[in-house]
Amino acid sequence: MAKRVGGARRKTRHILSKHYKDKGKISLTRYFKEYKTGEKVILKAEPAVQKGMYFPRFHGKVGIVKGKKGNCYEVLIKDGKLEKNIIVHPVHLKQAK
């Protein structure tokens, strides 16, 4: 049986990298942002923080906040026909309009 090559961040050199103008310290307001249950959020990774990062396949998807689990949020997203529940740190979330 073949062994799987690489980890969760394999081949994400450009997807999970910051623009050169956005580099620097992370805003604490973004780090401690509060979201309400039922609120729509966009999954936008913050590469400087690996804690609570989702799998790169879900990058840019819109989801609904289901609840809070510790410091992170449970977000319900659609992946094809399936609905998936992922746990994401608020620094990787952005409020949808």
C-alpha positions in Angstrom: 0.0 0.0 0.0 1.3 3.5 -0.9 2.1 6.0 1.8 0.4 9.4 1.7 2.9 12.2 0.9 2.8 15.5 2.7 0.5 17.0 5.4 -2.5 19.3 5.6 -0.6 22.3 4.2 1.0 20.6 1.2 0.9 22.6 -2.1 -0.5 25.7 -0.4 2.5 28.0 -1.0 0.4 30.8 -2.6 -3.1 30.0 -1.3 -2.0 30.3 2.4 0.4 33.2 2.0 -0.1 36.9 2.7 0.2 39.8 0.3 3.3 41.8 0.9 1.3 44.8 2.0 -0.6 42.8 4.6 2.4 41.4 6.4 3.0 42.4 10.0 1.4 42.1 13.4 -2.2 40.7 13.6 -4.9 43.0 15.0 -6.1 41.9 18.4 -9.6 42.9 17.5 -9.6 40.4 14.7 -8.1 37.8 17.1 -10.8 38.2 19.7 -13.8 38.9 17.3 -17.1 37.6 18.5 -19.6 36.0 16.2 -23.3 35.3 16.9 -25.0 32.0 16.2 -26.6 32.0 12.7 -24.2 34.6 11.4 -22.7 34.1 7.9 -18.9 34.1 7.7 -16.2 33.6 5.0 -13.3 31.3 5.6 -10.2 33.4 5.0 -7.0 31.9 6.4 -4.5 34.0 8.4 -1.2 32.3 7.6 0.6 33.7 10.6 -1.6 31.7 13.0 -1.7 28.0 12.5 -3.9 27.3 15.5 -7.5 26.6 14.6 -6.9 26.6 10.8 -9.2 24.7 8.6 -8.3 22.3 5.7 -7.2 24.4 2.6 -10.0 22.9 0.5 -12.5 25.1 2.3 -10.6 28.3 1.6 -13.0 31.1 0.5 -16.2 29.2 1.4 -19.1 30.8 3.1 -20.5 29.1 6.2 -22.9 29.7 9.1 -21.8 29.9 12.7 -23.4 27.1 14.7 -21.9 27.7 18.1 -18.8 28.2 20.1 -16.3 25.6 21.2 -13.6 26.9 23.5 -11.9 29.9 21.8 -13.1 28.6 18.3 -16.3 28.5 16.4 -18.2 25.6 14.9 -19.0 26.6 11.3 -21.4 24.7 9.0 -20.3 24.7 5.3 -21.5 22.9 2.2 -18.9 20.8 0.5 -20.6 19.6 -2.7 -23.8 17.9 -1.5 -22.6 17.3 2.0 -22.9 19.7 4.9 -19.7 19.7 7.0 -19.1 21.0 10.5 -15.6 22.5 11.0 -14.0 24.1 14.0 -12.3 27.4 13.2 -10.4 30.1 15.2 -12.0 33.6 14.8 -8.8 34.9 13.2 -9.5 32.8 10.1 -13.1 34.1 9.8 -14.4 37.2 8.1 -18.0 38.5 8.3 -20.0 38.0 5.1 -22.2 40.8 3.8 
